[in-house]
């Protein structure tokens, strides 16, 4: 584990990688990602970079929003 990467950035990366692998995300999972980013009150540069790439993938429809499966 790299020392300069925060715990929240690592958790964020894990959630985003899951969405990338499936090419899908639910609104609930997206909200969890936003919560991870904001819960410590500071958005570090790793989190910003991850969020920027993630949002680009959503905008480009590489990752699509889907309804939560029951």
Protein Blocks (a to p, Z undefined) as FASTA:
>chain_A
ZZklcfklmmmmmmmmmmmmnopacfklmmmmmmmmmmnopacfklmmmmmmmmmmmmno
maccddddZZ
